[in-house]
Amino acid sequence: MPSTVLMRSKLLVIVLTMVCFKLQAQQDPQFTHNMFNNQSVNPGSYGLSEGISITSIFREQWLGFKDGNNVKVSPETFLVNVDAPIQFLQGGVRFGIAQDKEAYTTNMVVKLGYAYHLNIGNSKLGIGLNGNFNNKKIDSKNFNPVDEGDPVLDGLKTDGTLVSDLSLGVFLQKPHSYYAFSSTEVMENSKAMGTATFKNRRHYYLTGGQDITLPAFQGYVFTPSIFLKSDGNVMQADLNVMAKYNNKVWGGVTYRINDAIALLVGMAYKDLEIGYSYDIPTSRVAATGSHEIMARYRFKFEKEKIRTGYRNTRFL
């Protein structure tokens, strides 16, 4: 069998196994900037920042991964999250939209949610819920099967299938630390796509971080954190260490166990934060790395000033 045909056959098997037949691997997109992206996986985090927060991330994974026709099939993900505290609701709300492309499949996801805030001493606990709406499309024309007239490919629904689900989460925010647990795709809904079936897979997330200041490094804040993700079958762990100087610039490293080592850099200017990361793969899946760009802007709410002086009636 020619090498190009063999490559197409292998890619077809991989894509169909991952996407069509009741996907058994992790489905949620992967991000290296997970410490800036709690809103995507944990509804309890909505509205815990001081004002309206807009976060966008673009990730291009496994650069140079192509099929037998030299068509790029590496995963690409783009998202925008907007969340804000709503005082009269005693919590926060969030709207998010994301597009995730994997080989010949495209997922367009919209999420809407609410978190209730509860003050516990000097800490704040967020308890949240959101609805997920995933429109999934498959471009079967690019599969190029070895045998023409494949009944599975011919019967695939390619004009899009909408699958809805729910996510739950709790997020404890303390003055210099945070701890959170959440679950996405809780209901594990499924939908027929012609001859194939797409099934949501429930995911679990556990994360936490701690700010550390050392007298020997004035102006620096070190933040070790952990990000655990599991679908009940496979678990993935990110171990992160970030160093921020004067709240203006930062750098860090992430070790994703059995997958990659990532380097992160970023800077802040007033209410704008911009970050970049590059993943160096340690597994056999990819021969090249992954790029990721993050941008976040906060519209801070000004608190009402309390008068501390009194007008002298002699000087009106």
URURZI-V720823 format. One record per backbone hydrogen bond with DSSP energy under -0.5 kcal/mol. NH is the residue of the N-H (numbers start at 1). CO is the residue of the C=O. Records with the same first field share a line. If there is no record, write none. Layout:
NH: CO + CO
//
This chain:
6: 2
7: 3
8: 4
9: 5
10: 6
11: 7
12: 8
13: 9
14: 10
15: 11
16: 12
17: 13
18: 14
19: 15
20: 15 + 16
21: 16
22: 20 + 197
34: 32
36: 33
37: 34
40: 37
41: 37 + 38
42: 38
45: 42
46: 43
48: 45
51: 49
52: 299
53: 83
54: 297
55: 53 + 81
56: 295
57: 79
58: 293
59: 77
60: 291
61: 59 + 75
63: 289
65: 62
66: 64
67: 71
70: 67
73: 65
74: 65
76: 101
77: 59
78: 99
79: 57
80: 97
81: 55
82: 95
83: 53
84: 93
86: 91
87: 85
89: 86
90: 87
91: 86
92: 115
93: 84
94: 113
95: 82
96: 111
97: 80
98: 109
99: 78
100: 107
101: 76
102: 100 + 105
103: 73
105: 102
106: 137
107: 100
108: 106 + 135
109: 98 + 107
110: 133
111: 96
112: 131
113: 94
114: 129
115: 92
116: 127
117: 90
118: 125
120: 123
123: 120
124: 173
125: 118
126: 171
127: 116
128: 126 + 169
129: 114
130: 167
131: 112
132: 165
133: 110
134: 163
135: 108 + 133
136: 134 + 161
137: 106
139: 104
140: 138
142: 139
143: 140
148: 146
154: 150
155: 151
156: 153
157: 193
158: 156
161: 136
163: 134 + 161
165: 132
167: 130
168: 183
169: 128
170: 181
171: 126
172: 179
173: 124 + 171
174: 172 + 177
177: 174
178: 209
179: 172
180: 207
181: 170
182: 205
183: 168
184: 203
186: 166
188: 185
191: 198
193: 196
195: 155 + 193
196: 193
197: 20
198: 191
199: 197
200: 189
203: 184
204: 230
205: 182
206: 228
207: 180
208: 226
209: 178
210: 224
211: 176
212: 222
217: 214
220: 217
221: 244
222: 212
223: 242
224: 210
225: 240
226: 208
227: 238
228: 206
229: 236
230: 204
231: 234
236: 229
238: 227
239: 255
240: 225 + 238
241: 253
242: 223
243: 251
244: 221
245: 249
246: 219 + 244
248: 245
249: 245
250: 266
251: 243
252: 264
253: 241
254: 262
255: 239
256: 254 + 260
257: 237 + 255
259: 256
260: 256
261: 280
262: 254
263: 278
264: 252
265: 276
266: 250
267: 274
268: 248
269: 272
272: 269
273: 296
274: 267
275: 294
276: 265
277: 292
278: 263
279: 290
280: 261
281: 279
282: 259
283: 259
290: 279
291: 60
292: 277
293: 58
294: 275
295: 56
296: 273
297: 54
298: 271
299: 52
300: 298
307: 305
313: 311
315: 312
//
